[in-house]
Protein backbone atom coordinates (compact mmCIF):
# COMPACT_ATOMS: atom_id res chain seq x y z
CA UNK A 1 0.00 0.00 0.00
CA UNK A 2 2.70 2.46 0.97
CA UNK A 3 4.79 1.43 -2.01
CA UNK A 4 1.95 2.26 -4.40
CA UNK A 5 1.51 5.65 -2.71
CA UNK A 6 5.25 6.29 -3.01
CA UNK A 7 5.25 5.45 -6.72
CA UNK A 8 2.24 7.67 -7.37
CA UNK A 9 3.92 10.55 -5.52
CA UNK A 10 7.04 10.07 -7.61
CA UNK A 11 4.99 10.79 -10.75
CA UNK A 12 3.72 14.17 -9.49
CA UNK A 13 6.82 16.13 -10.60
CA UNK A 14 6.58 14.46 -14.02
CA UNK A 15 2.95 15.52 -14.37
CA UNK A 16 3.73 19.07 -13.26
CA UNK A 17 6.60 19.26 -15.73
CA UNK A 18 4.35 17.98 -18.52
CA UNK A 19 1.75 20.62 -17.67
CA UNK A 20 4.39 23.35 -17.87
CA UNK A 21 5.68 21.94 -21.15
CA UNK A 22 2.39 22.52 -22.92
CA UNK A 23 0.26 19.42 -22.41
CA UNK A 24 -2.48 21.62 -20.98
CA UNK A 25 -4.55 21.68 -24.19
CA UNK A 26 -5.01 17.95 -24.31
CA UNK A 27 -5.69 17.84 -20.57
CA UNK A 28 -8.38 20.48 -20.99
CA UNK A 29 -9.94 18.55 -23.84
CA UNK A 30 -9.75 15.27 -21.96
CA UNK A 31 -11.40 16.62 -18.82
CA UNK A 32 -14.13 18.38 -20.80
CA UNK A 33 -14.77 15.23 -22.83
CA UNK A 34 -14.98 13.20 -19.64
CA UNK A 35 -17.41 15.65 -18.06
CA UNK A 36 -19.46 15.88 -21.22
CA UNK A 37 -19.68 12.11 -21.52
CA UNK A 38 -20.79 11.77 -17.92
CA UNK A 39 -23.37 14.53 -18.40
CA UNK A 40 -24.81 12.99 -21.55
CA UNK A 41 -24.96 9.58 -19.89
CA UNK A 42 -26.80 10.96 -16.89
CA UNK A 43 -29.29 12.85 -19.07
CA UNK A 44 -29.97 9.72 -21.13
CA UNK A 45 -30.38 7.53 -18.06
CA UNK A 46 -32.74 9.92 -16.33
CA UNK A 47 -34.75 10.44 -19.53
CA UNK A 48 -35.21 6.69 -19.89
CA UNK A 49 -36.21 6.49 -16.23
CA UNK A 50 -38.72 9.33 -16.65
CA UNK A 51 -40.32 7.73 -19.72
CA UNK A 52 -40.48 4.43 -17.88
CA UNK A 53 -42.36 6.05 -15.03
CA UNK A 54 -44.68 8.14 -17.22
CA UNK A 55 -44.87 6.99 -20.86
CA UNK A 56 -47.37 9.72 -21.70
CA UNK A 57 -44.72 12.41 -21.15
CA UNK A 58 -42.42 11.00 -23.83
CA UNK A 59 -42.53 14.10 -26.07
CA UNK A 60 -41.74 16.56 -23.30
CA UNK A 61 -39.01 14.34 -21.84
CA UNK A 62 -37.43 13.90 -25.28
CA UNK A 63 -37.39 17.67 -25.88
CA UNK A 64 -35.83 18.47 -22.53
CA UNK A 65 -33.28 15.63 -22.79
CA UNK A 66 -32.14 16.73 -26.26
CA UNK A 67 -31.67 20.26 -24.92
CA UNK A 68 -29.68 18.93 -21.94
CA UNK A 69 -27.48 16.78 -24.16
CA UNK A 70 -26.82 19.70 -26.50
CA UNK A 71 -25.73 21.88 -23.59
CA UNK A 72 -23.43 19.15 -22.27
CA UNK A 73 -21.92 18.65 -25.73
CA UNK A 74 -21.34 22.39 -26.15
CA UNK A 75 -18.92 22.28 -23.21
CA UNK A 76 -16.81 19.70 -25.04
CA UNK A 77 -16.86 21.79 -28.23
CA UNK A 78 -15.77 24.88 -26.27
CA UNK A 79 -12.91 22.86 -24.74
CA UNK A 80 -11.90 21.68 -28.22
CA UNK A 81 -11.60 25.31 -29.30
CA UNK A 82 -9.51 26.11 -26.22
CA UNK A 83 -7.28 23.08 -26.84
CA UNK A 84 -6.54 24.20 -30.39
CA UNK A 85 -5.61 27.61 -29.04
CA UNK A 86 -3.14 25.95 -26.67
CA UNK A 87 -4.78 26.88 -23.38
C-alpha positions, 0 to 999 in steps of 0.5 A: 500500500505504501509502495503504491503511494510512493510510486504515485507521488514520484509521478507528481513532478513528471505531471507538473513538468508535462503541464508546464511543457504545454500538455495543458490543451489535451488535458483540458480537452480530456477533462471536458470530454470526460465531463461531457460524456458523464453529463450525456450519460446521466441525461440519457439515463434519467430520460429513460427512467422518466419515460419508464415512469410516465410513458405519456410524457415522452414528447416533453421528456425527449425535448428536454433531454435533447436540450440537456445533451446539447448543452453538455456537448457544447462544453466539449466543443468549447474545450476543443476550441480552447485546446486548439488555441493551446490553453 
